[in-house]
Amino acid sequence: MTPNSFKHNFVGPLMAVAIAVVMAVLILMALGENPYILWEAFTHTFFTSFGLGYTLFYTTPLILTGLSVALCFHAGLFNIGAEGQLYLGAAGVIATSLLFPSLPSFLAIPLGIIFAMLAGAAWGAIAGVLKAKRGSHEVIVTILLNFIGITFVNYLILYPFKNTEVQNPETWPIGNNYFLIPLSQFFAHLGVDLFKTTPVNVTLFISLLAAVVCYLFLFFTSWGYEIRAVGQNPKAAKVSGISTMNITILVFMLSGALAGLVGVNEVMGFQHKLIEGFSPQYGFTGIAVALMARNHPLGIIITAFLFGAVHNSSREIEFLSDKVTKEIALVLEAILILFIAGQYYFLSLWDRFRKRDSHV
């Protein structure tokens, strides 16, 4: 490992985390709160079965949205539409359970997963087609599709899919035949007592498998080569016979399918129904996850775990302190994400200062 790669892979993230922690400590002190609760939240997040279970639960959707964003980045495209795509994926699961309520589990579960991926892929395809056929800017299109997709799913939650037996904005629950196994139950069969009363489920394994498949797909298949070729030099790729139009549509569909799997984690693995506003901005946080991992599918597993821990820690701080409101907890989380995502900027500043000192 070269000194430069060591700096970018280890020194940069550590520097960003250290600065973010200092900022969080200063905010807590300004509120009159003991900064020690940061350590309490840290130990609970990583070193208790309950805390680690929730961290892994939050890690799961961030792996999927990180992969969704990274796949487009490799093709030179910026997908900000994962948030809308994951909402459509969740609605796809609910639609499947309403259309096929009596299927046996061995058919219902795969069908729910497939419908979630298809719904996300279809929503992603809209951005892909507009980019490929009309030259529309994917950033603007995916932002607008987020608003449309989320509003459309909220309409489904409040009207055609609404559970009329409750006042809360939520859908009818899915049948038991669509439930995914919690990891606590999975480990219990192995005689291990882990993650009791936490929502982490086998979608975690699906997300890890998706990361491995994306890695193999991008770096060991002809399609992956074409995607990376288009991302690095679209004109040269087109001259060599690669259809940039088809690659653009394909990449957005695959990205949408990955984001749609977040709905599987939420509906089939946790809530067993669809609740309005269920996502704490998983799609947008996935952008930071992908950037920090430098769009490497396997690196996204690590960065998603870090961001999942940050999200869980902020919730834990809110629980531990009566002075830290939900809004302040979100500010602390945002500061951590901001500094972690901006690590390369800090490294460039550090290099600039070092070069200036060396010339003095």
C-alpha positions as CSV (number, residue, x, y, z in Angstrom):
1,M,0.0,0.0,0.0
2,T,1.4,3.4,-1.0
3,P,1.5,6.3,1.4
4,N,-1.0,8.2,-0.7
5,S,-3.5,5.3,-0.7
6,F,-3.0,4.8,3.0
7,K,-3.8,8.4,3.6
8,H,-7.0,8.3,1.5
9,N,-8.2,5.0,2.8
10,F,-7.4,5.4,6.5
11,V,-6.1,8.8,7.5
12,G,-8.9,10.7,5.7
13,P,-11.8,8.9,7.3
14,L,-10.2,8.9,10.8
15,M,-9.5,12.7,10.5
16,A,-13.1,13.3,9.4
17,V,-14.6,11.3,12.3
18,A,-12.3,13.0,14.8
19,I,-13.3,16.5,13.7
20,A,-17.0,15.5,13.7
21,V,-16.8,14.1,17.2
22,V,-15.1,17.3,18.4
23,M,-18.0,19.3,16.9
24,A,-20.6,17.1,18.5
25,V,-18.9,17.5,21.9
26,L,-18.9,21.3,21.5
27,I,-22.6,21.3,20.7
28,L,-23.5,19.0,23.6
29,M,-21.4,21.3,26.0
30,A,-23.3,24.4,24.6
31,L,-26.5,22.7,25.5
32,G,-25.3,22.0,29.0
33,E,-25.1,18.3,28.4
34,N,-22.3,16.0,29.6
35,P,-20.3,14.9,26.5
36,Y,-19.8,11.5,28.1
37,I,-23.2,10.5,26.6
38,L,-21.3,10.3,23.3
39,W,-19.2,7.4,24.7
40,E,-22.3,5.8,26.2
41,A,-24.1,5.9,22.8
42,F,-20.9,4.5,21.1
43,T,-20.6,1.6,23.5
44,H,-24.3,0.8,23.2
45,T,-24.2,1.0,19.4
46,F,-21.3,-1.4,19.0
47,F,-21.0,-3.5,22.1
48,T,-24.5,-4.6,23.0
49,S,-26.6,-7.1,21.1
50,F,-29.6,-4.7,21.0
51,G,-27.5,-1.7,19.8
52,L,-25.6,-3.7,17.2
53,G,-28.8,-5.2,15.9
54,Y,-30.3,-1.8,15.3
55,T,-27.0,-0.6,13.7
56,L,-27.1,-3.6,11.3
57,F,-30.8,-2.8,10.6
58,Y,-29.9,0.7,9.5
59,T,-26.9,-0.6,7.6
60,T,-29.0,-2.8,5.4
61,P,-30.9,0.0,3.4
62,L,-27.7,2.1,3.3
63,I,-25.8,-0.7,1.6
64,L,-28.6,-1.0,-1.0
65,T,-28.9,2.8,-1.7
66,G,-25.2,3.1,-1.7
67,L,-24.9,0.4,-4.4
68,S,-27.7,2.1,-6.3
69,V,-25.9,5.4,-6.4
70,A,-22.4,3.8,-7.0
71,L,-23.6,1.8,-10.0
72,C,-24.7,5.0,-11.8
73,F,-21.5,6.7,-10.8
74,H,-19.5,4.0,-12.6
75,A,-21.4,4.9,-15.8
76,G,-20.7,8.6,-15.3
77,L,-24.3,9.3,-14.1
78,F,-25.6,10.9,-10.9
79,N,-28.6,9.1,-9.5
80,I,-30.3,11.1,-6.8
81,G,-33.5,9.2,-7.3
82,A,-32.9,6.3,-4.8
83,E,-35.4,7.8,-2.3
84,G,-38.3,7.7,-4.7
85,Q,-37.3,4.3,-6.1
86,L,-37.2,2.7,-2.6
87,Y,-40.7,4.1,-1.9
88,L,-41.9,2.5,-5.1
89,G,-40.2,-0.8,-4.1
90,A,-42.1,-0.7,-0.7
91,A,-45.4,-0.1,-2.5
92,G,-44.6,-3.0,-4.8
93,V,-44.4,-5.4,-1.8
94,I,-47.8,-4.1,-0.5
95,A,-49.4,-4.5,-4.0
96,T,-48.1,-8.1,-4.2
97,S,-49.5,-9.0,-0.8
98,L,-52.9,-7.6,-1.8
99,L,-53.0,-9.2,-5.2
100,F,-51.7,-12.6,-4.0
101,P,-52.7,-12.9,-0.3
102,S,-52.9,-16.7,-0.1
103,L,-49.6,-17.8,-1.7
104,P,-47.4,-20.2,0.3
105,S,-44.3,-18.6,1.8
106,F,-41.9,-20.2,-0.6
107,L,-43.7,-18.4,-3.4
108,A,-44.9,-15.3,-1.6
109,I,-41.4,-14.1,-0.4
110,P,-39.6,-14.4,-3.7
111,L,-42.6,-12.8,-5.5
112,G,-42.6,-9.9,-3.0
113,I,-38.9,-9.3,-3.5
114,I,-39.2,-9.5,-7.3
115,F,-42.1,-7.0,-7.4
116,A,-40.2,-4.6,-5.2
117,M,-37.2,-4.8,-7.5
118,L,-39.4,-4.4,-10.6
119,A,-41.2,-1.4,-9.2
120,G,-37.9,0.3,-8.3
121,A,-36.5,-0.6,-11.7
122,A,-39.5,0.8,-13.6
123,W,-39.2,4.1,-11.7
124,G,-35.5,4.2,-12.4
125,A,-36.1,3.4,-16.1
126,I,-38.0,6.7,-16.5
127,A,-34.9,8.7,-15.7
128,G,-32.8,6.4,-17.9
129,V,-35.1,6.7,-20.9
130,L,-35.3,10.5,-20.5
131,K,-31.5,10.8,-20.3
132,A,-30.8,8.4,-23.1
133,K,-33.6,9.5,-25.6
134,R,-34.1,13.1,-24.8
135,G,-30.8,14.1,-23.2
136,S,-32.5,15.3,-20.0
137,H,-30.2,16.0,-17.1
138,E,-30.4,13.0,-14.7
139,V,-30.0,15.1,-11.6
140,I,-33.0,17.3,-12.3
141,V,-35.1,14.3,-13.5
142,T,-34.3,12.1,-10.5
143,I,-35.0,14.9,-8.0
144,L,-38.4,15.6,-9.6
145,L,-39.1,11.8,-9.7
146,N,-38.4,11.7,-6.0
147,F,-41.2,14.1,-5.3
148,I,-43.6,12.4,-7.7
149,G,-42.8,8.9,-6.4
150,I,-43.0,9.7,-2.7
151,T,-46.3,11.7,-3.3
152,F,-47.7,8.8,-5.3
153,V,-46.9,6.2,-2.7
154,N,-48.3,8.5,0.1
155,Y,-51.5,8.6,-2.0
156,L,-51.6,4.8,-2.1
157,I,-51.1,4.7,1.7
158,L,-53.8,7.2,2.4
159,Y,-56.4,6.0,-0.1
160,P,-56.5,2.6,-2.0
161,F,-54.1,0.7,0.3
162,K,-55.3,2.5,3.5
163,N,-56.0,0.3,6.6
164,T,-59.5,1.7,7.4
165,E,-59.5,0.1,10.9
166,V,-56.8,2.5,12.2
167,Q,-56.4,6.3,12.1
168,N,-52.7,6.3,11.4
169,P,-51.5,6.8,7.8
170,E,-50.6,3.2,7.1
171,T,-51.6,0.3,4.7
172,W,-53.2,-3.0,5.5
173,P,-50.6,-5.4,6.9
174,I,-49.1,-8.0,4.7
175,G,-49.8,-11.7,5.5
176,N,-47.5,-13.9,7.6
177,N,-46.6,-15.7,4.4
178,Y,-44.7,-12.6,3.3
179,F,-42.7,-12.2,6.6
180,L,-38.9,-12.4,6.4
181,I,-37.1,-14.2,9.2
182,P,-35.6,-11.9,11.9
183,L,-31.9,-12.6,12.5
184,S,-32.7,-13.2,16.2
185,Q,-34.8,-16.2,15.1
186,F,-32.1,-17.3,12.6
187,F,-29.4,-17.3,15.2
188,A,-31.7,-19.0,17.8
189,H,-31.9,-22.0,15.5
190,L,-28.1,-22.1,15.7
191,G,-28.2,-21.9,19.5
192,V,-26.9,-18.3,19.6
193,D,-28.7,-15.6,21.6
194,L,-28.3,-12.5,19.4
195,F,-30.3,-9.4,18.3
196,K,-33.4,-10.2,20.4
197,T,-36.2,-7.6,19.9
198,T,-34.4,-5.9,17.1
199,P,-35.8,-5.5,13.6
200,V,-32.6,-6.7,11.7
201,N,-33.6,-9.5,9.4
202,V,-32.4,-11.6,6.5
203,T,-32.5,-8.6,4.1
204,L,-29.1,-7.9,5.6
205,F,-27.8,-11.1,3.9
206,I,-29.6,-10.0,0.7
207,S,-27.8,-6.6,0.8
208,L,-24.4,-8.3,1.4
209,L,-25.0,-10.6,-1.5
210,A,-26.0,-7.7,-3.7
211,A,-22.7,-5.9,-2.9
212,V,-20.7,-9.0,-3.9
213,V,-22.8,-9.5,-7.1
214,C,-22.4,-5.8,-8.0
215,Y,-18.6,-6.2,-7.5
216,L,-18.4,-9.2,-9.8
217,F,-20.8,-7.7,-12.3
218,L,-18.8,-4.4,-12.6
219,F,-15.3,-5.8,-12.7
220,F,-15.7,-9.3,-14.1
221,T,-18.4,-9.2,-16.8
222,S,-18.5,-7.6,-20.3
223,W,-21.5,-5.5,-19.3
224,G,-19.6,-4.2,-16.3
225,Y,-16.7,-3.3,-18.5
226,E,-19.0,-1.4,-20.9
227,I,-20.6,0.5,-18.0
228,R,-17.2,1.6,-16.7
229,A,-16.0,2.4,-20.3
230,V,-19.0,4.7,-20.8
231,G,-18.4,6.3,-17.4
232,Q,-14.7,7.0,-18.1
233,N,-15.0,8.1,-21.8
234,P,-18.5,8.0,-23.4
235,K,-17.3,9.2,-26.8
236,A,-14.5,6.5,-27.0
237,A,-17.0,3.9,-25.8
238,K,-19.5,4.9,-28.5
239,V,-16.8,4.8,-31.2
240,S,-15.8,1.3,-30.0
241,G,-19.4,0.1,-30.6
242,I,-20.8,0.3,-27.1
243,S,-24.4,1.6,-27.0
244,T,-24.3,4.4,-24.5
245,M,-28.1,4.7,-24.8
246,N,-28.7,1.1,-23.7
247,I,-26.1,1.3,-21.0
248,T,-27.8,4.4,-19.5
249,I,-31.2,2.8,-19.4
250,L,-29.8,-0.5,-18.0
251,V,-27.8,1.2,-15.3
252,F,-30.8,3.2,-14.1
253,M,-33.0,0.1,-14.1
254,L,-30.5,-1.8,-12.0
255,S,-30.0,1.1,-9.6
256,G,-33.8,1.3,-9.2
257,A,-34.0,-2.4,-8.5
258,L,-31.3,-2.2,-5.8
259,A,-33.1,0.8,-4.2
260,G,-36.4,-1.1,-4.4
261,L,-35.0,-3.8,-2.1
262,V,-35.1,-1.2,0.7
263,G,-38.8,-1.7,0.7
264,V,-38.3,-5.4,1.3
265,N,-36.3,-4.6,4.4
266,E,-38.9,-2.2,5.7
267,V,-42.2,-4.0,4.8
268,M,-41.4,-7.7,4.7
269,G,-38.7,-7.6,7.4
270,F,-39.8,-5.0,9.9
271,Q,-43.1,-3.1,9.9
272,H,-45.1,-5.7,7.9
273,K,-47.0,-2.7,6.5
274,L,-46.2,0.6,4.8
275,I,-46.2,3.7,6.9
276,E,-46.2,7.2,5.6
277,G,-42.7,8.8,5.8
278,F,-41.0,5.5,6.7
279,S,-37.6,6.4,5.3
280,P,-35.2,8.7,7.2
281,Q,-33.7,9.9,3.9
282,Y,-32.0,6.5,3.2
283,G,-31.8,7.4,-0.5
284,F,-29.9,10.7,0.1
285,T,-27.6,9.2,2.7
286,G,-26.7,6.5,0.2
287,I,-25.0,9.2,-1.9
288,A,-22.6,10.0,1.0
289,V,-22.1,6.2,1.6
290,A,-21.1,5.7,-2.1
291,L,-18.8,8.7,-2.2
292,M,-17.0,7.7,1.0
293,A,-16.5,4.2,-0.4
294,R,-15.2,5.7,-3.7
295,N,-18.0,3.8,-5.4
296,H,-16.5,0.4,-4.6
297,P,-19.3,-2.1,-4.0
298,L,-17.4,-4.0,-1.2
299,G,-16.2,-0.7,0.4
300,I,-19.9,0.3,0.6
301,I,-20.5,-2.4,3.1
302,I,-18.0,-0.8,5.5
303,T,-19.2,2.8,5.0
304,A,-22.8,1.8,5.2
305,F,-22.1,0.2,8.6
306,L,-20.4,3.4,9.7
307,F,-23.3,5.6,8.7
308,G,-25.7,3.1,10.2
309,A,-23.8,3.4,13.5
310,V,-24.0,7.2,13.3
311,H,-27.8,7.1,12.8
312,N,-28.2,4.7,15.6
313,S,-25.9,6.7,17.9
314,S,-27.9,9.9,17.3
315,R,-31.1,8.1,18.3
316,E,-29.4,6.7,21.4
317,I,-28.2,10.2,22.4
318,E,-31.8,11.5,22.1
319,F,-32.9,8.7,24.4
320,L,-30.1,9.2,27.0
321,S,-30.5,13.0,27.3
322,D,-33.5,15.1,28.2
323,K,-31.7,18.2,26.7
324,V,-31.1,16.7,23.2
325,T,-34.3,16.8,21.2
326,K,-35.0,14.9,18.1
327,E,-34.0,17.9,16.0
328,I,-30.7,18.3,17.8
329,A,-30.0,14.6,17.4
330,L,-30.6,15.0,13.7
331,V,-28.2,18.0,13.7
332,L,-25.5,15.8,15.4
333,E,-26.1,13.1,12.8
334,A,-25.9,15.6,10.0
335,I,-22.6,17.0,11.3
336,L,-21.1,13.6,11.4
337,I,-22.3,12.8,7.9
338,L,-21.1,16.2,6.6
339,F,-17.5,15.8,7.9
340,I,-17.3,12.1,7.0
341,A,-18.5,12.8,3.4
342,G,-16.2,15.8,3.2
343,Q,-13.0,13.9,4.1
344,Y,-11.3,14.4,0.7
345,Y,-11.8,18.2,1.0
346,F,-10.0,18.1,4.4
347,L,-7.2,16.0,3.0
348,S,-6.7,18.5,0.1
349,L,-6.5,21.3,2.7
350,W,-4.0,19.3,4.7
351,D,-1.9,18.7,1.6
352,R,-2.0,22.4,0.7
353,F,-0.8,23.4,4.2
354,R,2.0,20.9,4.1
355,K,3.2,22.1,0.7
356,R,3.1,25.7,1.9
357,D,5.1,24.9,5.0
358,S,7.7,22.9,2.9
359,H,8.3,26.0,0.8
360,V,8.8,28.3,3.8
